[in-house]
């Protein structure tokens, strides 16, 4: 680092302003200050302040923050706005779901996505409302309840108890099958129940089990009816059950503690898989020459440690539920599966079901571990290859536990939670829900001054409230307000120019339970606060000899040819140097220069006169 030296005529000057850049000054006056001049790169120059030399006078100040912009056509879009006015960001639809933490700075950001939601309906385009409430409809403290829909019923097996409902309101206890219920399966008409002591069935609308002709007595872990085959998992054995109860072993896994956790079909192909320890496997089954099912190829190796919990066939694709999250997969021509990115938000997924264009999967610990419920995925909205739009849906109130079963009936969701029982969606609404936008950067990482947040919604009914909040990048509240006036349709929040790097908008809806506010859009405005860039246009007087200072002054001289080479080299190198003006020092680069000579020096080696330089601060 160059240390400013004492000027011989002005020993009190010790330098000032920014720190000197090591090696930045090359002239004979480096580190010095020459009065009534400027020092550039170690050379003291008199300045033509008035422009009498014909090159214009001294000019300095900040550069224009914005470049000129051109609107390419007259179609309505953001390029039509004046870039020097307030910038705006807005959201008017949320149907691409959650999982996006940055709202607008990444090339891959999606303006229809958000960071997270809680008890909000996000799937309807151009609006947002509260979800329906859920109620515990059948209490049961079983450690691992299971659930399935079959025909006009939803069934729940919990411990040794078996329940069913046709309306998700009234749940009826059926005759217990015997043993602890571990899995349920259906062929669309009959219900198959796997317990710790047997496999049995309930036919049609019957409430008493009907054993097979040859009773299946075993500790049955899993059961599924797929492509005309009734299959069960018994420890590490995968077996087929005939209509009379005769068992045929398809596969005995070499690992004794392997368990067949999922059996499903995609079209006519059957898939079976499970895990032992931290290693998961998923295989296809095929028919040999004798018409017997046999294990075929492994179709979707999962990373070590990701345990395969459940598989769901859906519209020619499948959903893989694992201990680490959820994946969508598509089938290739040879039956192998190509799966997409792991959705980790949902955590350990034990169950899923499909209904219409949606898949519903268990979400055991949502909203910072305060609720349990269901994730909704819209398979018609793909936000990335093999990743549908998703966010949370209905959930418990006041209880958190492992969601072990999910079912749909009549357009409503039911799910069971370990040690609690069966919850069902109601026609009433949750009393409160919220949605977080993700960090809004206004397209730049520079600071910005927030002006206002404006919210729009349909006219509020009695008991309905809309709240808006803005937090900065550290989560500190910048501004908030609520609107609860009946028939009001907007809310304005003055953010008073708070300076932030980024901001997150949180919309909260509150209702009386009988109705929900209908939110339409939000709009946030700000001014960018870009770092100021100073520039100087200085007409430097470059002559063979000159006098600086007041009174008799100090005699100075320039070697004119050397000064021409110095200017050209300093400009070409783009290196940083120092500009000293009185006691202020600036890091600068020579952006442009022009010579405005008046005559030749005495030796005739070069023209002398005004050197017009444009300097730009490098800060």
C-alpha positions as CSV (number, residue, x, y, z in Angstrom):
1,X,0.0,0.0,0.0
2,X,1.4,3.4,-1.0
3,X,1.6,5.8,1.9
4,X,1.0,9.5,1.1
5,X,4.2,11.5,1.5
6,X,4.5,15.0,2.8
7,X,4.5,17.6,0.1
8,X,7.6,19.8,0.6
9,X,5.7,23.0,0.3
10,X,2.6,21.9,2.3
11,X,3.9,19.5,5.0
12,X,0.6,19.6,6.9
13,X,-1.2,17.5,4.2
14,X,-1.3,13.8,5.0
15,X,-3.8,12.6,2.4
16,X,-7.4,11.6,2.9
17,X,-10.4,9.9,1.4
18,X,-10.2,6.3,0.2
19,X,-7.1,4.1,0.8
20,X,-4.4,4.3,-1.8
21,X,-4.2,1.4,-4.2
22,X,-0.8,-0.2,-4.2
23,X,1.1,0.8,-7.3
24,X,-1.8,2.9,-8.6
25,X,0.2,6.1,-9.0
26,X,3.2,6.4,-11.3
27,X,3.9,10.1,-11.6
28,X,6.5,12.2,-9.8
29,X,3.9,13.7,-7.4
30,X,2.5,10.3,-6.2
31,X,1.1,10.5,-2.8
32,X,1.2,14.3,-2.8
33,X,-1.4,17.1,-3.0
34,X,-0.7,20.1,-5.2
35,X,-2.9,23.1,-4.2
36,X,-5.3,24.6,-6.7
37,X,-4.8,21.6,-9.0
38,X,-5.9,18.0,-9.2
39,X,-3.5,15.1,-8.9
40,X,-4.2,12.2,-11.3
41,X,-2.0,9.1,-11.2
42,X,0.7,11.0,-9.4
43,X,0.7,14.0,-11.8
44,X,-0.4,17.4,-10.6
45,X,-2.5,19.2,-13.3
46,X,-3.9,22.7,-13.4
47,X,-7.6,22.6,-14.5
48,X,-9.3,24.9,-17.0
49,X,-12.4,25.5,-14.7
50,X,-14.3,27.9,-17.1
51,X,-13.6,26.1,-20.4
52,X,-11.7,29.0,-21.8
53,X,-9.4,26.6,-23.5
54,X,-12.2,25.4,-25.8
55,X,-12.8,21.9,-24.3
56,X,-15.5,22.9,-21.8
57,X,-15.2,23.4,-18.1
58,X,-15.0,21.1,-15.1
59,X,-18.0,18.7,-14.9
60,X,-18.6,16.1,-12.1
61,X,-21.4,14.2,-10.6
62,X,-23.2,10.8,-10.5
63,X,-23.6,8.8,-13.7
64,X,-27.1,8.0,-14.9
65,X,-28.3,4.9,-13.0
66,X,-30.4,3.5,-15.9
67,X,-29.6,2.7,-19.5
68,X,-32.0,3.9,-22.1
69,X,-34.7,1.3,-22.8
70,X,-36.8,0.5,-25.8
71,X,-40.2,-1.0,-25.8
72,X,-40.1,-3.4,-28.8
73,X,-43.8,-3.2,-29.5
74,X,-47.1,-1.8,-28.2
75,X,-48.1,-5.0,-26.4
76,X,-48.7,-4.5,-22.7
77,X,-45.7,-5.7,-20.6
78,X,-43.2,-4.3,-18.1
79,X,-40.9,-2.9,-20.8
80,X,-43.4,-0.2,-21.5
81,X,-42.9,1.3,-18.0
82,X,-40.4,4.1,-17.3
83,X,-37.4,2.3,-15.8
84,X,-36.6,5.4,-13.8
85,X,-39.9,5.2,-11.9
86,X,-40.9,2.8,-9.2
87,X,-40.4,-0.9,-10.1
88,X,-43.2,-3.4,-9.4
89,X,-43.6,-7.1,-8.7
90,X,-47.0,-8.8,-8.4
91,X,-48.7,-12.2,-8.1
92,X,-52.2,-12.9,-9.4
93,X,-52.2,-16.8,-9.6
94,X,-50.5,-19.5,-7.6
95,X,-51.5,-22.7,-9.4
96,X,-47.9,-23.9,-10.0
97,X,-47.6,-24.6,-6.3
98,X,-44.9,-24.4,-3.6
99,X,-41.2,-25.1,-3.4
100,X,-39.7,-21.9,-4.9
101,X,-37.7,-19.8,-2.4
102,X,-36.6,-17.1,-4.8
103,X,-39.4,-15.4,-6.6
104,X,-37.8,-13.4,-9.4
105,X,-34.0,-13.5,-9.7
106,X,-33.2,-16.9,-11.1
107,X,-33.6,-17.7,-14.8
108,X,-35.7,-20.7,-13.8
109,X,-38.1,-18.9,-11.5
110,X,-41.8,-19.4,-12.2
111,X,-44.1,-16.4,-11.6
112,X,-46.9,-18.8,-10.7
113,X,-45.0,-20.5,-7.8
114,X,-44.4,-19.6,-4.2
115,X,-42.3,-20.7,-1.2
116,X,-44.9,-22.3,1.0
117,X,-48.6,-22.2,2.1
118,X,-50.6,-23.2,5.1
119,X,-54.3,-24.1,4.8
120,X,-54.8,-22.4,1.4
121,X,-56.4,-23.5,-1.8
122,X,-53.7,-22.6,-4.4
123,X,-54.9,-24.8,-7.4
124,X,-57.6,-22.4,-8.7
125,X,-56.2,-20.0,-11.2
126,X,-56.3,-16.3,-10.5
127,X,-57.5,-16.6,-6.9
128,X,-56.7,-18.0,-3.5
129,X,-59.0,-19.1,-0.6
130,X,-58.9,-21.1,2.6
131,X,-59.1,-24.9,2.5
132,X,-61.9,-26.9,4.1
133,X,-61.5,-27.8,7.8
134,X,-60.9,-31.4,9.0
135,X,-62.3,-33.2,12.0
136,X,-61.3,-36.3,13.8
137,X,-64.2,-38.6,12.9
138,X,-63.1,-41.9,14.2
139,X,-60.7,-41.9,17.2
140,X,-58.4,-44.9,17.6
141,X,-55.0,-45.0,19.3
142,X,-53.5,-47.7,17.0
143,X,-49.8,-47.2,16.3
144,X,-50.1,-47.8,12.5
145,X,-53.6,-47.4,11.1
146,X,-54.1,-48.0,7.3
147,X,-56.8,-46.7,4.9
148,X,-58.2,-47.4,1.5
149,X,-61.2,-46.5,-0.6
150,X,-63.2,-49.3,-2.2
151,X,-66.4,-48.9,-4.1
152,X,-68.7,-46.6,-2.1
153,X,-66.7,-46.9,1.1
154,X,-63.5,-45.8,2.8
155,X,-62.1,-48.4,5.2
156,X,-59.7,-47.9,8.1
157,X,-57.8,-50.7,9.8
158,X,-56.5,-49.6,13.2
159,X,-54.9,-52.2,15.4
160,X,-57.5,-55.1,15.6
161,X,-60.4,-52.8,14.6
162,X,-61.9,-52.3,11.2
163,X,-64.1,-49.3,10.3
164,X,-65.9,-48.1,7.2
165,X,-67.8,-45.0,6.1
166,X,-69.9,-44.1,3.1
167,X,-70.0,-40.3,3.8
168,X,-66.8,-39.5,5.8
169,X,-69.1,-38.5,8.6
170,X,-70.4,-41.7,10.2
171,X,-67.8,-44.5,10.7
172,X,-69.1,-48.0,11.5
173,X,-67.1,-50.7,13.3
174,X,-67.1,-54.0,11.3
175,X,-66.6,-57.5,12.7
176,X,-62.9,-57.7,13.5
177,X,-60.9,-59.9,11.2
178,X,-58.6,-61.3,13.9
179,X,-55.0,-60.2,14.5
180,X,-53.5,-56.7,14.1
181,X,-54.4,-55.2,10.7
182,X,-51.3,-54.4,8.7
183,X,-52.6,-53.7,5.1
184,X,-55.7,-53.3,3.1
185,X,-56.3,-54.1,-0.6
186,X,-59.3,-54.1,-3.0
187,X,-60.3,-55.5,-6.4
188,X,-62.9,-52.7,-6.7
189,X,-65.6,-54.8,-5.0
190,X,-64.2,-57.0,-2.2
191,X,-61.9,-55.8,0.6
192,X,-58.8,-57.9,1.4
193,X,-57.4,-57.5,4.9
194,X,-53.9,-58.6,5.9
195,X,-53.3,-59.1,9.6
196,X,-50.6,-60.4,11.8
197,X,-52.4,-63.8,11.8
198,X,-54.2,-64.2,8.4
199,X,-55.4,-62.9,5.1
200,X,-59.1,-62.6,4.8
201,X,-61.8,-60.8,2.8
202,X,-65.0,-58.9,3.1
203,X,-67.3,-59.4,0.1
204,X,-69.4,-56.5,-1.3
205,X,-71.2,-54.7,1.4
206,X,-70.7,-57.4,4.0
207,X,-69.4,-56.5,7.5
208,X,-68.2,-60.0,8.4
209,X,-65.1,-61.5,6.9
210,X,-65.3,-64.5,4.6
211,X,-62.2,-66.7,4.9
212,X,-60.7,-68.4,1.8
213,X,-61.6,-72.0,1.2
214,X,-58.1,-72.8,2.2
215,X,-57.5,-70.4,5.1
216,X,-54.4,-68.2,4.6
217,X,-52.8,-68.3,8.1
218,X,-49.7,-66.2,8.2
219,X,-48.2,-62.9,9.4
220,X,-49.2,-61.0,6.3
221,X,-47.4,-57.6,5.9
222,X,-49.0,-56.4,2.6
223,X,-51.7,-57.2,0.2
224,X,-52.7,-55.9,-3.3
225,X,-55.0,-57.0,-6.1
226,X,-53.2,-56.1,-9.4
227,X,-53.8,-57.1,-13.0
228,X,-56.0,-60.0,-12.0
229,X,-53.6,-61.3,-9.4
230,X,-54.0,-61.2,-5.6
231,X,-50.5,-60.8,-4.1
232,X,-49.2,-60.7,-0.5
233,X,-46.0,-60.0,1.3
234,X,-45.2,-62.4,4.1
235,X,-41.8,-61.5,5.6
236,X,-39.3,-61.8,2.8
237,X,-41.7,-63.9,0.7
238,X,-43.7,-62.5,-2.2
239,X,-46.7,-64.8,-2.8
240,X,-49.7,-65.2,-5.0
241,X,-53.1,-66.2,-3.6
242,X,-55.6,-68.1,-5.7
243,X,-59.3,-67.7,-5.4
244,X,-59.4,-70.7,-3.1
245,X,-56.6,-69.6,-0.9
246,X,-53.8,-71.7,-2.4
247,X,-50.4,-69.9,-2.1
248,X,-47.7,-69.8,-4.7
249,X,-44.3,-68.3,-3.9
250,X,-43.1,-65.8,-6.5
251,X,-39.9,-64.7,-4.8
252,X,-38.0,-65.4,-1.6
253,X,-35.7,-62.5,-1.0
254,X,-32.2,-63.6,0.0
255,X,-32.2,-61.0,2.8
256,X,-34.3,-62.4,5.6
257,X,-35.3,-59.0,7.0
258,X,-36.5,-57.7,3.5
259,X,-40.1,-56.6,3.6
260,X,-42.4,-56.2,0.5
261,X,-43.8,-52.7,1.2
262,X,-45.5,-52.0,-2.1
263,X,-47.3,-53.9,-4.9
264,X,-48.9,-52.0,-7.8
265,X,-49.5,-52.2,-11.5
266,X,-49.0,-49.8,-14.4
267,X,-51.2,-51.0,-17.2
268,X,-50.6,-54.8,-17.4
269,X,-47.2,-54.6,-15.8
270,X,-46.9,-55.6,-12.1
271,X,-44.4,-54.0,-9.8
272,X,-43.3,-55.2,-6.4
273,X,-40.7,-53.7,-4.1
274,X,-39.6,-53.0,-0.6
275,X,-36.4,-52.6,1.5
276,X,-34.1,-54.2,3.9
277,X,-32.1,-51.9,6.1
278,X,-31.1,-48.9,4.0
279,X,-31.3,-50.6,0.6
280,X,-34.5,-50.4,-1.5
281,X,-35.5,-52.5,-4.5
282,X,-38.4,-52.3,-7.0
283,X,-38.9,-55.1,-9.6
284,X,-41.3,-56.0,-12.4
285,X,-43.1,-59.3,-12.4
286,X,-43.5,-61.3,-15.6
287,X,-45.2,-64.6,-16.5
288,X,-43.0,-67.6,-17.4
289,X,-43.8,-70.3,-20.0
290,X,-46.0,-72.1,-17.5
291,X,-48.1,-69.0,-16.7
292,X,-46.5,-68.5,-13.3
293,X,-45.5,-65.0,-12.1
294,X,-41.8,-64.6,-11.6
295,X,-39.6,-61.7,-10.6
296,X,-38.0,-59.9,-13.6
297,X,-35.7,-56.9,-13.8
298,X,-35.0,-54.1,-11.2
299,X,-36.7,-51.0,-12.6
300,X,-35.8,-48.0,-10.4
301,X,-32.8,-48.2,-8.1
302,X,-33.2,-45.7,-5.3
303,X,-30.3,-44.0,-3.5
304,X,-28.9,-45.9,-0.5
305,X,-30.8,-44.8,2.6
306,X,-34.0,-43.9,0.8
307,X,-36.5,-46.6,1.8
308,X,-39.4,-47.4,-0.5
309,X,-42.6,-47.1,1.5
310,X,-45.4,-47.1,-1.1
311,X,-46.0,-47.0,-4.9
312,X,-49.1,-45.6,-6.6
313,X,-50.0,-46.1,-10.3
314,X,-51.5,-43.1,-11.9
315,X,-52.5,-42.5,-15.6
316,X,-49.6,-44.6,-17.0
317,X,-47.1,-43.1,-14.5
318,X,-46.4,-43.8,-10.9
319,X,-45.7,-42.0,-7.6
320,X,-42.9,-43.4,-5.4
321,X,-43.3,-42.6,-1.7
322,X,-40.1,-43.0,0.3
323,X,-38.6,-42.2,3.6
324,X,-37.0,-39.1,2.1
325,X,-40.0,-37.7,0.2
326,X,-41.9,-38.3,-3.0
327,X,-40.9,-38.8,-6.6
328,X,-42.9,-39.0,-9.9
329,X,-41.8,-41.6,-12.4
330,X,-42.7,-42.5,-16.0
331,X,-42.5,-45.9,-17.7
332,X,-40.1,-46.6,-20.5
333,X,-40.8,-49.2,-23.2
334,X,-39.0,-52.0,-21.3
335,X,-40.8,-51.3,-18.1
336,X,-38.1,-49.5,-16.3
337,X,-39.0,-46.3,-14.5
338,X,-37.4,-42.9,-14.9
339,X,-38.1,-40.8,-11.8
340,X,-37.9,-37.0,-11.3
341,X,-36.4,-34.9,-8.5
342,X,-37.1,-35.8,-4.9
343,X,-39.7,-33.5,-3.3
344,X,-38.3,-33.3,0.2
345,X,-40.7,-30.8,1.7
346,X,-43.2,-33.6,2.5
347,X,-40.7,-35.7,4.5
348,X,-41.3,-39.4,5.1
349,X,-44.3,-40.4,3.0
350,X,-46.2,-43.6,4.0
351,X,-49.3,-43.4,1.7
352,X,-50.9,-41.8,-1.3
353,X,-54.0,-42.0,-3.5
354,X,-55.2,-40.4,-6.7
355,X,-58.5,-38.6,-7.7
356,X,-59.0,-36.9,-11.0
357,X,-56.0,-34.7,-11.9
358,X,-54.7,-34.7,-8.4
359,X,-52.5,-37.0,-6.3
360,X,-52.9,-36.8,-2.5
361,X,-49.9,-37.9,-0.3
362,X,-49.5,-38.1,3.5
363,X,-47.6,-35.2,5.0
364,X,-46.8,-36.0,8.6
365,X,-45.1,-32.8,9.8
366,X,-46.1,-29.6,7.9
367,X,-46.1,-25.9,8.8
368,X,-43.0,-26.1,11.0
369,X,-44.1,-29.3,12.7
370,X,-47.5,-27.9,13.9
371,X,-49.9,-29.9,11.8
372,X,-50.3,-33.2,10.0
373,X,-52.3,-33.8,6.8
374,X,-52.0,-34.2,3.1
375,X,-50.0,-32.9,0.2
376,X,-51.9,-32.1,-3.0
377,X,-50.1,-32.5,-6.4
378,X,-51.6,-31.3,-9.7
379,X,-50.2,-33.7,-12.3
380,X,-51.5,-31.5,-15.1
381,X,-49.1,-28.7,-14.1
382,X,-45.5,-29.8,-14.5
383,X,-43.1,-27.2,-13.0
384,X,-40.0,-29.2,-13.9
385,X,-39.4,-32.5,-15.7
386,X,-41.3,-35.2,-13.8
387,X,-42.2,-32.8,-11.0
388,X,-45.8,-31.6,-10.7
389,X,-47.1,-28.6,-8.9
390,X,-47.6,-29.2,-5.2
391,X,-48.3,-27.7,-1.8
392,X,-50.1,-28.7,1.4
393,X,-53.8,-29.2,1.6
394,X,-56.2,-30.3,4.4
395,X,-54.6,-30.9,7.8
396,X,-55.2,-31.6,11.5
397,X,-55.8,-29.0,14.1
398,X,-53.9,-29.5,17.3
399,X,-52.4,-32.9,16.7
400,X,-49.2,-34.0,15.0
401,X,-48.4,-37.6,14.1
402,X,-47.4,-39.9,11.3
403,X,-49.9,-40.0,8.4
404,X,-50.2,-43.7,7.5
405,X,-53.2,-43.7,5.1
406,X,-54.9,-41.4,2.6
407,X,-58.2,-41.9,0.7
408,X,-60.7,-39.9,-1.3
409,X,-64.5,-40.2,-1.4
410,X,-67.1,-37.9,-3.0
411,X,-64.5,-35.2,-3.7
412,X,-63.3,-35.0,-0.1
413,X,-60.1,-36.3,1.6
414,X,-59.8,-38.6,4.5
415,X,-56.5,-39.6,6.2
416,X,-55.4,-41.5,9.3
417,X,-52.8,-40.5,11.8
418,X,-50.9,-42.8,14.1
419,X,-52.2,-43.0,17.7
420,X,-55.1,-40.6,16.8
421,X,-57.5,-42.1,14.2
422,X,-59.3,-41.0,11.0
423,X,-59.7,-37.4,10.0
424,X,-62.1,-36.2,7.3
425,X,-62.5,-33.0,5.2
426,X,-65.7,-31.0,6.1
427,X,-67.8,-28.5,4.2
428,X,-66.7,-25.7,6.6
429,X,-63.5,-23.7,6.2
430,X,-60.4,-23.3,8.2
431,X,-60.4,-20.1,10.3
432,X,-57.0,-19.0,9.1
433,X,-54.4,-19.7,6.3
434,X,-51.4,-18.0,4.8
435,X,-49.1,-18.1,1.8
436,X,-45.4,-16.9,1.6
437,X,-44.3,-15.5,-1.8
438,X,-40.6,-16.4,-1.6
439,X,-37.9,-13.7,-1.7
440,X,-38.6,-10.9,-4.2
441,X,-35.4,-9.2,-5.5
442,X,-37.0,-7.0,-8.2
443,X,-34.6,-8.6,-10.6
444,X,-31.4,-7.3,-8.9
445,X,-29.3,-8.0,-5.8
446,X,-28.7,-4.3,-5.3
447,X,-30.6,-2.6,-2.4
448,X,-34.1,-1.3,-3.1
449,X,-36.3,1.1,-1.2
450,X,-39.8,-0.4,-0.7
451,X,-42.7,2.0,-1.3
452,X,-46.0,0.1,-0.9
453,X,-47.8,-3.2,-1.0
454,X,-51.3,-3.2,-2.5
455,X,-53.7,-6.1,-2.1
456,X,-56.9,-6.9,-4.0
457,X,-59.7,-9.3,-3.2
458,X,-63.4,-9.8,-3.7
459,X,-65.8,-7.8,-1.4
460,X,-65.3,-9.1,2.2
461,X,-68.2,-10.6,4.0
462,X,-68.9,-10.4,7.7
463,X,-66.2,-12.1,9.7
464,X,-63.6,-12.1,6.9
465,X,-60.2,-10.5,7.1
466,X,-57.3,-10.1,4.8
467,X,-53.8,-9.3,6.2
468,X,-50.6,-8.4,4.3
469,X,-47.1,-8.5,5.7
470,X,-43.7,-7.7,4.2
471,X,-40.5,-9.1,5.7
472,X,-36.9,-8.4,4.7
473,X,-34.2,-11.0,3.8
474,X,-33.5,-11.6,7.5
475,X,-37.2,-12.1,8.3
476,X,-37.6,-8.8,10.0
477,X,-41.1,-7.3,9.6
478,X,-41.0,-4.2,7.4
479,X,-44.7,-3.4,7.3
480,X,-48.2,-5.0,7.8
481,X,-51.9,-4.1,7.8
482,X,-55.3,-5.8,7.9
483,X,-58.6,-5.1,6.2
484,X,-61.8,-6.4,7.8
485,X,-64.4,-3.8,6.6
486,X,-67.4,-5.5,5.0
487,X,-67.5,-5.0,1.2
488,X,-63.9,-3.6,1.1
489,X,-61.9,-4.9,-1.9
490,X,-58.4,-3.5,-1.3
491,X,-55.7,-2.9,1.2
492,X,-52.8,-0.4,0.9
493,X,-49.6,-0.8,3.1
494,X,-47.2,2.1,3.1
495,X,-43.6,0.6,3.4
496,X,-42.1,4.1,3.9
497,X,-39.0,3.5,1.8
498,X,-37.5,0.8,3.9
499,X,-34.3,-0.4,2.3
500,X,-33.9,-4.1,1.8
501,X,-31.9,-6.6,-0.4
502,X,-35.0,-8.7,-0.9
503,X,-38.5,-8.8,0.6
504,X,-41.1,-11.6,1.1
505,X,-44.8,-11.0,1.0
506,X,-47.1,-13.0,3.3
507,X,-50.8,-13.1,2.6
508,X,-53.0,-14.2,5.5
509,X,-56.7,-15.0,5.1
510,X,-59.1,-15.3,8.1
511,X,-62.7,-16.3,8.1
512,X,-65.6,-17.3,10.3
513,X,-65.6,-20.9,9.2
514,X,-68.8,-20.6,7.1
515,X,-67.0,-18.8,4.3
516,X,-63.5,-17.7,3.0
517,X,-62.1,-14.5,1.7
518,X,-61.3,-14.7,-2.0
519,X,-57.9,-13.1,-2.7
520,X,-57.1,-11.9,-6.2
521,X,-53.6,-10.4,-6.4
522,X,-50.9,-8.4,-4.7
523,X,-48.6,-5.7,-6.0
524,X,-45.4,-4.4,-4.4
525,X,-43.4,-1.3,-5.6
526,X,-39.9,-0.2,-4.9
527,X,-37.1,2.1,-6.1
528,X,-33.7,0.4,-6.8
529,X,-30.9,1.9,-4.8
530,X,-28.0,1.1,-7.0
531,X,-24.5,2.1,-5.8
532,X,-23.7,5.7,-6.9
533,X,-21.1,5.9,-9.6
534,X,-19.3,9.3,-9.8
535,X,-17.7,10.6,-12.9
536,X,-15.5,13.6,-13.7
537,X,-14.9,15.4,-17.0
538,X,-11.8,17.4,-16.4
539,X,-10.0,19.7,-18.9
540,X,-6.4,19.3,-17.7
541,X,-3.9,21.9,-18.7
542,X,-0.8,20.1,-20.1
543,X,2.0,22.5,-21.0
544,X,5.8,22.4,-20.8
545,X,5.8,24.8,-17.8
546,X,3.3,26.2,-15.4
547,X,3.0,27.7,-12.0
548,X,0.7,26.3,-9.3
549,X,-0.4,27.8,-6.0
550,X,-1.1,31.3,-4.9
551,X,1.4,34.2,-4.7
552,X,4.6,33.3,-6.5
553,X,3.4,29.7,-6.6
554,X,5.4,26.6,-7.4
555,X,7.0,25.9,-10.9
556,X,6.0,22.7,-12.6
557,X,6.8,21.2,-16.0
558,X,5.7,18.3,-18.2
559,X,7.5,16.3,-20.8
560,X,4.9,16.6,-23.5
561,X,5.7,13.4,-25.5
562,X,5.8,11.4,-22.3
563,X,2.3,12.8,-21.3
564,X,0.8,11.6,-24.6
565,X,2.2,8.1,-24.0
566,X,1.0,8.2,-20.3
567,X,-2.6,9.0,-21.3
568,X,-2.7,6.3,-24.0
569,X,-1.2,3.7,-21.7
570,X,-3.4,4.5,-18.7
571,X,-6.6,4.3,-20.9
572,X,-5.6,1.1,-22.6
573,X,-4.6,-0.7,-19.4
574,X,-7.9,0.1,-17.6
575,X,-6.0,0.0,-14.4
576,X,-7.2,1.8,-11.3
577,X,-5.4,4.9,-10.1
578,X,-6.0,7.8,-7.7
579,X,-7.6,11.2,-8.3
580,X,-6.8,13.7,-5.5
581,X,-9.0,16.8,-5.2
582,X,-8.0,18.9,-2.2
583,X,-8.2,16.5,0.8
584,X,-10.5,13.9,-1.0
585,X,-9.1,10.9,-2.8
586,X,-10.9,8.6,-5.2
587,X,-10.2,5.3,-6.9
588,X,-10.8,5.9,-10.6
589,X,-10.2,4.6,-14.1
590,X,-9.6,6.6,-17.2
591,X,-12.7,5.9,-19.3
592,X,-12.0,8.3,-22.2
593,X,-9.6,11.1,-23.2
594,X,-9.3,13.7,-25.9
595,X,-6.5,16.1,-26.7
596,X,-7.3,19.7,-27.6
597,X,-3.8,21.1,-28.3
598,X,-3.0,24.8,-28.9
599,X,0.6,24.7,-30.0
600,X,3.7,22.6,-30.1
601,X,6.2,22.4,-27.3
602,X,9.5,24.3,-27.7
603,X,11.3,21.2,-29.1
604,X,8.5,20.4,-31.5
605,X,8.2,16.9,-30.1
606,X,4.4,17.1,-29.3
607,X,1.3,19.3,-29.1
608,X,0.4,20.9,-25.8
609,X,-2.8,22.4,-24.4
610,X,-5.9,20.8,-22.9
611,X,-6.2,17.1,-22.2
612,X,-9.9,16.4,-21.6
613,X,-10.3,13.2,-19.5
614,X,-13.4,11.3,-18.4
615,X,-12.8,9.5,-15.1
616,X,-15.2,7.0,-13.6
617,X,-15.1,6.1,-9.9
618,X,-14.2,2.5,-9.2
619,X,-16.2,1.8,-6.0
